Amino acid sequence: MLAILRRLAGLTLLLATGAALAAAPAPDVLIRQVSTEVLETARNDKAIQAGDVARVAALVENKVMPHVDFEVVTRSAVGPQWRSASAEQRSRLQAEFKQLLIRVYAGALTELRDQSVQITRTQPVQGSTQVIVQSEVRGKGEPVKLDYRLDKRGAAGAESWKIIDVNVAGLWLVQNYRTQFAQELTKGGIDGLIAALVERNKGGKS
């Protein structure tokens, strides 16, 4: 189950209910809604179970992306060189990184069956507006820790919680990709990283 969850890190980074809410839900409530909706969808959608990437992509666009600060996710994964990237380069980085994550969890979703998620704790991050919602994925075998980092975004009075990172059994998704991206940035800068992501997406590598 751990291997499946690692592949799901990209998905869980982006999971959230797409319903329009009058008031932003608390972060633990949001994650509970996210987990329930996605697990039920994965179990009941035959196209997703069959590995239909287009169906998974539609799920991301319609239910997920409004509740993720994907620019922050990409910026954090790229690191300091993000500041020197042009607007076009930033747009391409986000598009290719998103495509990479879609492919990764499209395969993982087909393997979900009877897992459930239990929220165990919500912990503020000292010195910031962020919180970490800790949870456990329970099914056959030992539970696996799955933690979400969220930050409050938006104008005063209209703030909402956005997912900006996910930790699967001790591995933070953004840090993991930042390490990988650093190698490409060292070799070829921003354009080199974009080219590497394009090739990974073409070749089906995660």
C-alpha positions as CSV (number, residue, x, y, z in Angstrom):
1,M,0.0,0.0,0.0
2,L,2.9,2.4,0.7
3,A,4.1,2.3,-2.9
4,I,0.6,3.1,-4.1
5,L,0.4,6.1,-1.7
6,R,3.7,7.4,-2.8
7,R,2.3,7.5,-6.4
8,L,-0.8,9.2,-5.0
9,A,1.2,12.0,-3.5
10,G,0.6,14.2,-6.5
11,L,-3.1,13.5,-6.4
12,T,-3.5,14.1,-2.7
13,L,-1.6,17.4,-3.1
14,L,-4.4,18.6,-5.3
15,L,-7.5,16.9,-3.8
16,A,-10.4,19.1,-2.6
17,T,-14.1,19.4,-3.0
18,G,-15.2,21.6,-5.9
19,A,-18.4,22.8,-4.3
20,A,-18.7,26.5,-3.9
21,L,-19.0,27.3,-0.2
22,A,-20.3,30.5,1.5
23,A,-17.6,30.2,4.1
24,A,-14.2,28.5,3.8
25,P,-14.2,25.2,5.8
26,A,-11.6,24.6,8.4
27,P,-8.5,22.8,7.1
28,D,-9.3,19.4,8.7
29,V,-12.9,19.6,7.4
30,L,-11.6,20.4,3.9
31,I,-9.2,17.4,3.9
32,R,-11.9,15.1,5.2
33,Q,-14.2,16.2,2.3
34,V,-11.3,15.8,-0.1
35,S,-10.4,12.3,1.0
36,T,-14.0,11.0,1.0
37,E,-14.9,12.4,-2.4
38,V,-11.8,11.2,-4.1
39,L,-11.8,7.7,-2.6
40,E,-15.4,7.2,-3.5
41,T,-14.8,8.5,-7.0
42,A,-11.9,6.2,-7.5
43,R,-13.8,3.2,-6.3
44,N,-17.0,3.9,-8.3
45,D,-15.7,5.3,-11.6
46,K,-15.0,2.4,-14.0
47,A,-13.1,4.7,-16.3
48,I,-10.7,5.7,-13.6
49,Q,-10.3,2.1,-12.5
50,A,-9.4,1.3,-16.1
51,G,-6.7,4.0,-16.1
52,D,-8.5,6.7,-18.2
53,V,-6.1,9.6,-17.9
54,A,-8.6,12.0,-19.5
55,R,-11.1,11.2,-16.8
56,V,-8.5,11.8,-14.1
57,A,-7.5,15.1,-15.7
58,A,-11.2,16.2,-15.7
59,L,-11.4,15.4,-12.0
60,V,-8.4,17.5,-11.4
61,E,-9.6,20.5,-13.4
62,N,-13.1,20.5,-12.0
63,K,-12.8,19.4,-8.4
64,V,-9.2,20.0,-7.4
65,M,-7.4,22.9,-8.9
66,P,-9.6,25.6,-7.4
67,H,-8.4,24.5,-4.0
68,V,-4.7,24.3,-4.6
69,D,-2.2,27.1,-4.9
70,F,-0.3,25.4,-7.8
71,E,1.9,28.4,-8.5
72,V,3.2,28.0,-4.9
73,V,3.7,24.3,-5.4
74,T,5.7,24.7,-8.6
75,R,7.7,27.7,-7.3
76,S,8.7,25.7,-4.2
77,A,9.7,22.7,-6.3
78,V,11.8,24.8,-8.6
79,G,13.5,26.8,-5.8
80,P,15.5,30.0,-6.1
81,Q,15.7,30.0,-9.9
82,W,12.0,30.5,-10.1
83,R,12.7,34.2,-9.5
84,S,14.7,34.6,-12.7
85,A,12.2,32.7,-14.8
86,S,10.1,34.7,-17.3
87,A,6.3,34.7,-17.2
88,E,6.3,32.3,-20.2
89,Q,8.8,29.9,-18.5
90,R,6.7,29.9,-15.3
91,S,3.6,29.1,-17.2
92,R,5.3,26.2,-19.0
93,L,6.8,24.9,-15.8
94,Q,3.4,24.8,-14.2
95,A,1.8,23.1,-17.2
96,E,4.4,20.4,-17.5
97,F,4.6,19.8,-13.7
98,K,0.8,19.4,-13.6
99,Q,0.9,16.9,-16.5
100,L,3.6,15.0,-14.7
101,L,1.5,14.7,-11.5
102,I,-1.6,13.7,-13.5
103,R,0.2,10.8,-15.1
104,V,1.6,9.7,-11.7
105,Y,-1.6,9.5,-9.9
106,A,-3.7,8.3,-12.9
107,G,-2.0,4.9,-12.4
108,A,-2.3,5.1,-8.6
109,L,-6.0,5.7,-8.7
110,T,-6.7,2.4,-10.5
111,E,-5.3,0.6,-7.5
112,L,-7.4,2.1,-4.8
113,R,-10.0,-0.2,-3.3
114,D,-11.1,-0.3,0.3
115,Q,-8.8,2.4,1.9
116,S,-10.2,5.0,4.2
117,V,-8.7,8.2,5.7
118,Q,-8.9,9.3,9.3
119,I,-7.9,12.8,10.4
120,T,-5.7,12.5,13.5
121,R,-4.5,16.0,14.3
122,T,-4.3,19.6,13.0
123,Q,-1.1,21.4,14.0
124,P,-0.2,25.1,13.3
125,V,3.2,25.8,11.8
126,Q,4.9,28.2,14.2
127,G,5.6,31.7,12.8
128,S,3.4,31.3,9.7
129,T,-0.3,31.1,8.6
130,Q,0.2,27.5,7.6
131,V,-1.2,24.4,9.3
132,I,-0.5,20.7,8.9
133,V,-3.4,18.3,8.9
134,Q,-2.2,14.9,9.9
135,S,-4.1,11.8,8.8
136,E,-3.8,8.1,8.4
137,V,-4.8,6.0,5.4
138,R,-6.2,2.7,6.7
139,G,-6.9,-0.5,4.9
140,K,-5.2,-3.9,4.9
141,G,-1.9,-3.8,6.8
142,E,-0.4,-1.0,8.8
143,P,-1.9,2.5,8.5
144,V,0.2,4.9,6.5
145,K,0.7,8.6,7.5
146,L,-0.5,11.1,5.0
147,D,-0.1,14.8,6.1
148,Y,-1.2,17.9,4.2
149,R,0.4,21.4,4.5
150,L,-2.1,24.2,3.9
151,D,-1.9,27.9,3.9
152,K,-4.6,30.6,4.1
153,R,-4.9,32.7,0.9
154,G,-7.2,35.5,-0.3
155,A,-8.3,39.0,0.8
156,A,-9.4,39.6,4.3
157,G,-12.9,38.2,4.9
158,A,-12.6,36.0,1.9
159,E,-9.7,33.7,2.8
160,S,-9.7,30.0,2.0
161,W,-7.3,27.2,2.8
162,K,-5.1,26.0,-0.1
163,I,-3.1,22.8,-0.2
164,I,0.6,23.5,-0.9
165,D,2.3,20.2,-0.1
166,V,1.7,16.6,1.0
167,N,3.8,14.2,3.1
168,V,3.4,10.5,2.4
169,A,5.0,8.3,5.1
170,G,7.7,10.9,5.8
171,L,8.3,12.1,2.3
172,W,7.3,15.7,1.4
173,L,6.3,15.8,-2.2
174,V,7.6,19.3,-3.0
175,Q,11.0,18.6,-1.4
176,N,11.3,15.3,-3.3
177,Y,10.7,17.0,-6.7
178,R,12.9,20.0,-5.7
179,T,15.8,17.6,-5.3
180,Q,15.1,16.1,-8.7
181,F,14.6,19.4,-10.4
182,A,17.8,20.8,-8.9
183,Q,19.8,18.4,-11.0
184,E,18.2,19.5,-14.2
185,L,18.5,23.2,-13.3
186,T,22.2,22.8,-12.6
187,K,22.7,21.2,-16.0
188,G,20.5,23.5,-18.2
189,G,18.8,26.1,-16.2
190,I,15.0,26.8,-16.5
191,D,14.9,25.8,-20.1
192,G,16.7,22.6,-19.4
193,L,14.2,21.8,-16.6
194,I,11.3,22.5,-19.0
195,A,12.8,20.3,-21.6
196,A,13.4,17.5,-19.1
197,L,9.8,17.6,-17.9
198,V,8.5,17.5,-21.5
199,E,10.6,14.4,-22.1
200,R,9.5,12.7,-18.9
201,N,5.9,13.4,-19.8
202,K,6.4,11.9,-23.3
203,G,8.2,8.9,-22.0
204,G,5.8,8.1,-19.1
205,K,8.4,8.6,-16.4
206,S,7.4,10.0,-13.0
